């Protein structure tokens, strides 16, 4: 079977229904009326797929779903017209809440840990991974309770056996184990995730660069894109480091900025763009994501508008 170059699959082991509210002011014990509310399907891989499809690619979402909230998540994915492969679980899909308080401009985020997943359920997810054809496989997000920290390492080995590019975006021990499996094409840690991985603070860009290049030198990943929030991002690869400062914008929400970054970078790589051009597109998308409130993620028009400024930065 020939797979189009811009066809990816994403894996989301701990998806969410992302509910966002706008309120005038948060007052303890008071009933607070919202001025705006909306819900989106969320979790790392699902968010990546949403942006990837907006950019013109094709994506299949593999995800765990259970309980009444799982049914609601399935429906939201259908509303977004995303191709989906549901792995049923007994536990309930989690609901994450983001609230923007207009009086202060502060954003409050509440994210549950998620359901307990049985061994037969996470093994069913591995079987779905093994049966999926794509050019790039994106494993993104946290692992729910019950799933071993070695899970993404198992995914990486399955993907490598299919001669497919593996993209990883997670944290903690799951990230460590995934990298130790080796053969990752692209990994996208934040500074905090990289600090946890190294066990030390990385207060300077030079320290971040050294830590990222150590992953490349160990052949754990070909590309290491470290997102630094309002400080921009860094790309480490065998050919050297690309340091990209942030483009100043007024941020309305930081939700999904990293997922938008990853989606756009993978899309550009799939489309045959070079590593640096893809990295710049990722930075533009991460910046574009913060322009919108709640969980709206990056839009292509904003990415295109910001890209020249990112390249010139």
PyMOL commands that set and color helices and strands:
alter all, ss='L'
color gray80, all
select helices_A, chain A and resi 44-54+67-79+119-130+151-161+172-181+191-198+205-217+229-231+257-270+275-289+300-312
alter helices_A, ss='H'
color red, helices_A
select strands_A, chain A and resi 7-12+16-23+34-42+58-65+83-88+94-101+106-110+136-140+165-169+184-187+221-227+233-237+240-244
alter strands_A, ss='S'
color yellow, strands_A
deselect
rebuild
show_as cartoon
